[in-house]
Amino acid sequence: MFTILTIDDEENIRNGLADNFELEGYKVCQASNGADGLKLVNQGGIDLVITDLRMDGISGQEVVRTVTTEHPGIPVIVLTGHGSIDDATAATKAGAFDFLTKPLDLDHLNLIVKNALKGREQQQKIIELQNKLSGVSSASPMIGKSAELTKVRNLISKAAPTKANVLITGESGVGKELVAREIHNQSERKNGPFIAVNCSAFSESLLESELFGYEKGAFTGAESVHKGRFELANGGTIFLDEIGEINSITQVKLLRVLQERKFERVGGEETLDVDVRVVAATNRKLEEEVKAGRFREDLFYRLNVVRIEMPSLRERKDDIPLLMHSFLREFNIENKKNIKGFDNRSKSFMLKYQWPGNIRELKNCVESAVVMCNGDEITAADLPASITSAANEKTISVPLGIPLEEAELMIIQENLAACNGNKTKCAQVLGIGRKTLHRKLGIE
């Protein structure tokens, strides 16, 4: 069932629209002003907005601009009793789906709403189809079946339904944001916003205003009110990545939000209430940061209610083949190729490599190999030199679950490469005859 939000300062119009849309089978929410309407949108679950154009405070045109900018995909229909070409043009430029004047023709309005929601439904189906084609499940984008990842999934399933703050730890590139999104998607807040902030991407002065917003005139260049990420995340989840990078002043303000669910914008006096779940992540050892006096102990305990340690790729090597093939599907589509897989030698190199950059590095490696590959199978020659050179140690990694014949071929190919292609020497190393070696390699 679609949910429609009506924003109008006239109660009789809101009630009339609600009665009409409920008869059409929609769920309806109401707001008497733009500010309350935008709060409802930020809480999530709204599929279409119908707003009056001229209201005290935040105008309908500002509602259009905010919704289409911060929540792309939600259509907005504008109503006004002061219709004019100029109003229609301004609303359309701001991003309105359509523009109607009062008194309303409800049959015409219902048709416009139906078309707008049909477009939204098609857009959602396209996104789902793209996810399926790229091998990403909308239900769970965390790829892998290793014991280490199973443990993470179990922790997520326990933590997600609660209100507890979560701290995700692990090396860079292991997928900490995926864990945060999975917590959000399995929680009661899943229809609310998910706002991600990389705390290390902002300077100390900018981070505070980015998190909490600022008032007009708060500093040079602050020409209008700016909502912070906490305000935008109201009713949903905020993900604070690299939380160990924030300065002491921001730590104090963050602690207050966690304790009281209140904050003020930079340069403002009004105290704002916020209903947000906080999920934080770091690749630092925060206990050591606390001991060194760089991170507040009380803030650490507030964040560290539930701890999820995301393992490195080195600790979950059983998942590497699954990740390789998932990324291969994704980059086949992106590059319009039809590469069927990896040969045994390239698999061996990728299994032996230690992946200091973890899943992020593996994904970049597969993308590079897809671009370089001219055949229907990725070979060792298509891999980045950093992968092949680092894996040139005298060991062979064979993935679990592959057929014995395939494992044997992988061992033969690795030894042949180590013998610089000398088949006689390779046969001697393996303790088999040259003819047997040729037969196993498929050479007549």
ZADOSE-408009 format. One line per 5 residues: number of its first residue (from 0); their letters; for each residue x, y, z of C-alpha. Coordinates in nm, 3 decimals, padded with zeros to 5 digits, m for minus. Example, Ala and Ser with C-alpha at 12.3 -4.5 7.8 and 13.67 -1.06 7.14 Angstrom:
0 = as = 01.230 m00.450 00.780  01.367 m00.106 00.714
% end
This chain:
0 = mftil = 00.000 00.000 00.000  00.134 00.343 m00.098  00.143 00.625 00.160  00.051 00.981 00.058  00.140 01.287 00.264
5 = tidde = m00.082 01.596 00.234  00.055 01.931 00.353  m00.196 02.217 00.377  m00.275 02.482 00.638  m00.650 02.438 00.576
10 = enirn = m00.782 02.146 00.780  m01.094 02.092 00.570  m00.882 02.051 00.256  m00.650 01.801 00.429  m00.945 01.599 00.558
15 = gladn = m01.116 01.606 00.220  m00.803 01.481 00.046  m00.756 01.213 00.313  m01.111 01.084 00.266  m01.063 01.078 m00.111
20 = feleg = m00.731 00.894 m00.109  m00.836 00.642 00.156  m01.132 00.549 m00.066  m00.879 00.497 m00.345  m00.693 00.247 m00.127
25 = ykvcq = m00.400 00.464 m00.011  m00.270 00.530 00.339  m00.269 00.904 00.421  m00.057 01.120 00.655  m00.132 01.488 00.721
30 = asnga = 00.071 01.796 00.813  m00.053 02.152 00.865  00.274 02.321 00.765  00.589 02.264 00.564  00.817 02.202 00.862
35 = dglkl = 00.598 01.924 01.004  00.557 01.779 00.656  00.931 01.756 00.599  00.976 01.588 00.939  00.732 01.317 00.829
40 = vnqgg = 00.919 01.273 00.501  01.251 01.242 00.687  01.103 00.971 00.910  01.054 00.758 00.597  00.769 00.555 00.451
45 = idlvi = 00.624 00.838 00.236  00.569 00.753 m00.133  00.415 01.080 m00.260  00.372 01.435 m00.129  00.085 01.675 m00.207
50 = tdlrm = 00.156 02.024 m00.076  m00.011 02.362 m00.077  00.205 02.627 m00.242  00.152 02.925 m00.012  00.193 02.855 00.360
55 = dgisg = 00.345 03.040 00.655  00.703 02.940 00.727  00.831 02.686 00.479  00.653 02.735 00.146  00.535 02.463 m00.088
60 = qevvr = 00.812 02.554 m00.329  01.070 02.495 m00.052  00.902 02.162 00.027  00.938 02.062 m00.339  01.303 02.163 m00.351
65 = tvtte = 01.390 01.986 m00.024  01.207 01.661 m00.100  01.340 01.628 m00.455  01.695 01.705 m00.338  01.712 01.500 m00.018
70 = hpgip = 01.467 01.223 m00.113  01.494 01.177 m00.490  01.228 00.946 m00.626  00.941 01.080 m00.411  00.708 01.274 m00.647
75 = vivlt = 00.562 01.604 m00.524  00.235 01.754 m00.650  00.170 02.122 m00.578  m00.175 02.273 m00.509  m00.262 02.641 m00.488
80 = ghgsi = m00.557 02.872 m00.483  m00.346 03.143 m00.644  m00.261 02.969 m00.969  m00.053 03.145 m01.230  00.190 03.055 m01.504
85 = ddata = 00.473 03.197 m01.292  00.380 02.979 m00.994  00.354 02.672 m01.216  00.692 02.742 m01.376  00.863 02.799 m01.041
90 = atkag = 00.719 02.480 m00.892  00.818 02.278 m01.198  01.171 02.417 m01.192  01.193 02.324 m00.824  01.115 01.966 m00.925
95 = afdfl = 00.737 01.929 m00.887  00.578 01.632 m01.064  00.267 01.837 m01.146  00.081 02.157 m01.053  m00.296 02.198 m00.990
100 = tkpld = m00.510 02.495 m00.892  m00.797 02.499 m00.642  m01.085 02.418 m00.648  m00.963 02.069 m00.730  m01.097 01.821 m00.980
105 = ldhln = m01.052 01.507 m00.769  m01.082 01.272 m01.067  m00.800 01.458 m01.241  m00.594 01.463 m00.921  m00.644 01.088 m00.871
110 = livkn = m00.522 01.025 m01.225  m00.208 01.234 m01.167  m00.140 01.055 m00.837  m00.185 00.717 m01.006  00.063 00.809 m01.280
115 = alkgr = 00.315 00.948 m01.029  00.302 00.635 m00.814  00.323 00.412 m01.120  00.650 00.587 m01.210  00.779 00.541 m00.853
120 = eqqqk = 00.688 00.172 m00.859  00.868 00.122 m01.191  01.176 00.300 m01.057  01.184 00.068 m00.753  01.150 m00.238 m00.979
125 = iielq = 01.439 m00.117 m01.197  01.660 m00.077 m00.888  01.567 m00.428 m00.769  01.641 m00.571 m01.116  01.978 m00.395 m01.132
130 = nklsg = 02.065 m00.540 m00.791  01.973 m00.890 m00.906  02.172 m00.857 m01.229  02.478 m00.741 m01.038  02.451 m01.031 m00.797
135 = vssas = 02.352 m00.809 m00.505  02.059 m00.932 m00.299  01.831 m00.654 m00.178  01.763 m00.870 00.128  02.128 m00.925 00.219
140 = pmigk = 02.415 m00.772 00.020  02.672 m00.940 00.248  02.825 m01.211 00.029  02.987 m01.516 00.186  02.928 m01.840 00.375
145 = saelt = 03.236 m01.858 00.598  03.206 m01.923 00.971  03.345 m01.574 01.039  03.075 m01.403 00.832  02.805 m01.628 00.978
150 = kvrnl = 02.906 m01.503 01.323  02.869 m01.141 01.204  02.525 m01.216 01.059  02.413 m01.367 01.390  02.525 m01.057 01.580
155 = iskaa = 02.340 m00.833 01.333  02.018 m01.032 01.371  02.038 m00.993 01.750  02.127 m00.624 01.752  01.907 m00.494 01.468
160 = ptkan = 01.561 m00.520 01.636  01.685 m00.331 01.943  01.751 00.039 02.005  02.109 m00.023 02.115  02.394 00.176 01.962
165 = vlitg = 02.640 m00.041 01.769  03.017 m00.006 01.722  03.161 m00.184 01.417  03.536 m00.241 01.416  03.774 m00.381 01.158
170 = esgvg = 04.034 m00.290 00.898  03.966 m00.048 00.612  03.779 m00.203 00.322  03.620 m00.497 00.510  03.262 m00.375 00.456
175 = kelva = 03.172 m00.196 00.779  02.913 00.021 00.601  02.745 m00.294 00.464  02.707 m00.415 00.823  02.556 m00.080 00.925
180 = reihn = 02.308 m00.089 00.635  02.213 m00.447 00.722  02.143 m00.342 01.082  01.922 m00.061 00.952  01.741 m00.285 00.700
185 = qserk = 01.659 m00.544 00.967  01.539 m00.287 01.220  01.202 m00.120 01.278  01.357 00.192 01.124  01.407 00.031 00.783
190 = ngpfi = 01.153 00.267 00.620  01.332 00.568 00.767  01.643 00.738 00.628  01.990 00.585 00.644  02.245 00.867 00.657
195 = avncs = 02.616 00.781 00.627  02.888 01.026 00.732  03.261 00.972 00.680  03.397 01.169 00.975  03.750 01.171 00.834
200 = afses = 03.632 01.346 00.516  03.568 01.680 00.691  03.792 01.926 00.867  03.739 01.976 01.240  03.542 02.297 01.186
205 = llese = 03.326 02.159 00.907  03.238 01.830 01.075  03.040 01.994 01.355  02.823 02.195 01.114  02.786 01.889 00.888
210 = lfgye = 02.658 01.675 01.173  02.440 01.931 01.352  02.365 02.191 01.083  02.390 02.567 01.114  02.172 02.878 01.123
215 = kgaft = 02.176 03.158 00.871  02.461 03.397 00.953  02.636 03.151 01.187  02.961 03.218 00.999  03.083 03.378 00.679
220 = gaesv = 02.912 03.205 00.387  02.618 03.071 00.591  02.354 03.235 00.373  02.065 03.009 00.476  01.966 02.748 00.734
225 = hkgrf = 02.144 02.417 00.675  02.011 02.093 00.821  02.273 01.864 00.967  02.299 01.490 00.915  02.140 01.413 01.253
230 = elang = 01.836 01.618 01.161  01.812 01.447 00.821  01.841 01.105 00.987  01.547 01.169 01.222  01.337 00.853 01.247
235 = gtifl = 01.614 00.643 01.094  01.978 00.550 01.137  02.294 00.758 01.121  02.620 00.579 01.038  02.930 00.756 01.168
240 = deige = 03.225 00.603 00.986  03.577 00.663 01.118  03.437 00.781 01.451  03.788 00.780 01.598  03.875 01.088 01.390
245 = insit = 03.639 01.337 01.559  03.781 01.614 01.777  03.712 01.673 02.146  03.451 01.950 02.090  03.245 01.736 01.853
250 = qvkll = 03.281 01.443 02.093  03.109 01.650 02.365  02.816 01.743 02.137  02.784 01.385 02.015  02.776 01.257 02.373
255 = rvlqe = 02.487 01.492 02.450  02.290 01.366 02.149  02.339 01.007 02.263  02.237 01.088 02.621  01.953 01.336 02.571
260 = rkfer = 01.858 01.309 02.201  01.888 01.688 02.177  02.121 01.934 02.002  02.144 02.288 01.866  02.254 02.393 01.519
265 = vggee = 02.580 02.586 01.500  02.497 02.950 01.569  02.147 02.861 01.690  01.967 02.879 02.025  01.671 02.651 01.952
270 = tldvd = 01.710 02.301 02.099  01.603 02.033 01.853  01.482 01.686 01.949  01.594 01.394 01.738  01.504 01.025 01.724
275 = vrvva = 01.806 00.855 01.567  01.983 00.525 01.609  02.361 00.562 01.601  02.586 00.303 01.437  02.956 00.395 01.444
280 = atnrk = 03.261 00.235 01.287  03.637 00.264 01.320  03.958 00.094 01.212  04.131 00.229 01.524  04.152 00.056 01.861
285 = leeev = 03.934 00.296 02.058  04.035 00.146 02.393  04.391 00.262 02.322  04.263 00.604 02.209  04.077 00.634 02.543
290 = kagrf = 04.393 00.547 02.740  04.590 00.804 02.538  04.330 01.073 02.620  04.229 01.125 02.256  03.880 00.979 02.287
295 = redlf = 03.630 01.032 02.569  03.574 00.724 02.781  03.206 00.805 02.843  03.144 00.847 02.470  03.320 00.517 02.398
300 = yrlnv = 03.092 00.330 02.639  02.784 00.498 02.490  02.884 00.383 02.141  03.015 00.040 02.241  02.682 m00.108 02.359
305 = vriem = 02.695 m00.381 02.093  03.034 m00.459 01.937  03.064 m00.622 01.594  03.413 m00.709 01.469  03.418 m00.739 01.090
310 = pslre = 03.687 m00.993 00.992  03.951 m00.917 00.732  03.940 m01.095 00.397  04.246 m01.296 00.505  04.034 m01.446 00.783
315 = rkddi = 03.751 m01.549 00.549  03.930 m01.687 00.243  03.644 m01.932 00.180  03.439 m01.628 00.073  03.690 m01.503 m00.187
320 = pllmh = 03.560 m01.719 m00.479  03.200 m01.608 m00.409  03.303 m01.243 m00.399  03.513 m01.280 m00.716  03.219 m01.416 m00.916
325 = sflre = 02.975 m01.161 m00.773  03.201 m00.873 m00.876  03.260 m01.041 m01.214  02.883 m01.036 m01.284  02.865 m00.672 m01.181
330 = fnien = 03.153 m00.558 m01.403  03.043 m00.775 m01.696  02.722 m00.572 m01.703  02.900 m00.242 m01.653  03.155 m00.309 m01.929
335 = kknik = 02.917 m00.498 m02.162  03.129 m00.814 m02.155  03.048 m01.183 m02.121  03.347 m01.323 m01.930  03.249 m01.664 m01.792
340 = gfdnr = 03.498 m01.694 m01.506  03.859 m01.721 m01.388  04.112 m01.984 m01.497  04.277 m02.199 m01.230  04.601 m02.004 m01.226
345 = sksfm = 04.432 m01.666 m01.170  04.218 m01.823 m00.894  04.532 m01.953 m00.726  04.700 m01.610 m00.734  04.394 m01.444 m00.584
350 = lkyqw = 04.361 m01.703 m00.309  04.728 m01.673 m00.210  04.727 m01.293 m00.201  04.685 m01.141 00.148  04.450 m00.854 00.046
355 = pgnir = 04.568 m00.570 00.272  04.291 m00.356 00.120  04.033 m00.630 00.189  03.705 m00.647 m00.009  03.753 m00.298 m00.155
360 = elknc = 04.088 m00.407 m00.302  03.942 m00.735 m00.431  03.662 m00.548 m00.607  03.908 m00.310 m00.772  04.120 m00.609 m00.879
365 = vesav = 03.824 m00.782 m01.048  03.721 m00.460 m01.221  04.074 m00.416 m01.356  04.087 m00.779 m01.473  03.753 m00.746 m01.654
370 = vmcng = 03.876 m00.436 m01.836  04.204 m00.604 m01.936  04.054 m00.940 m02.038  04.003 m00.995 m02.412  03.882 m01.356 m02.393
375 = deita = 03.595 m01.532 m02.220  03.802 m01.624 m01.913  04.023 m01.414 m01.684  04.384 m01.535 m01.676  04.680 m01.446 m01.453
380 = adlpa = 04.800 m01.207 m01.725  04.483 m00.999 m01.674  04.547 m00.949 m01.301  04.727 m00.643 m01.162  05.102 m00.698 m01.120
385 = sitsa = 05.070 m00.635 m00.745  04.860 m00.953 m00.714  05.080 m01.184 m00.919  05.414 m01.060 m00.784  05.305 m01.079 m00.419
390 = anekt = 05.175 m01.433 m00.468  05.498 m01.572 m00.617  05.581 m01.774 m00.309  05.632 m02.153 m00.333  05.286 m02.251 m00.211
395 = isvpl = 04.962 m02.347 m00.382  04.618 m02.249 m00.252  04.329 m02.473 m00.356  03.978 m02.349 m00.272  03.750 m02.581 m00.078
400 = giple = 03.467 m02.750 m00.263  03.620 m02.774 m00.612  03.629 m03.111 m00.798  03.942 m03.324 m00.754  04.020 m03.312 m01.126
405 = eaelm = 04.011 m02.930 m01.122  04.232 m02.917 m00.810  04.483 m03.151 m00.977  04.495 m02.931 m01.286  04.553 m02.624 m01.070
410 = iiqen = 04.849 m02.794 m00.899  04.997 m02.899 m01.235  04.961 m02.547 m01.381  05.123 m02.388 m01.074  05.419 m02.626 m01.089
415 = laacn = 05.454 m02.578 m01.464  05.469 m02.201 m01.412  05.732 m02.248 m01.139  05.936 m02.455 m01.386  05.914 m02.171 m01.643
420 = gnktk = 05.708 m02.391 m01.876  05.960 m02.677 m01.885  05.731 m02.981 m01.904  06.006 m03.239 m01.852  06.121 m03.069 m01.531
425 = caqvl = 05.760 m03.025 m01.418  05.689 m03.396 m01.470  05.995 m03.482 m01.263  05.887 m03.250 m00.981  05.540 m03.406 m00.979
430 = gigrk = 05.676 m03.761 m01.004  05.481 m03.848 m01.318  05.578 m03.927 m01.677  05.585 m03.660 m01.948  05.306 m03.838 m02.140
435 = tlhrk = 05.090 m03.841 m01.826  05.155 m03.470 m01.782  05.051 m03.402 m02.142  04.735 m03.610 m02.099  04.634 m03.425 m01.783
440 = lgie = 04.698 m03.091 m01.954  04.488 m03.199 m02.250  04.786 m03.191 m02.489  04.780 m03.450 m02.766
% end
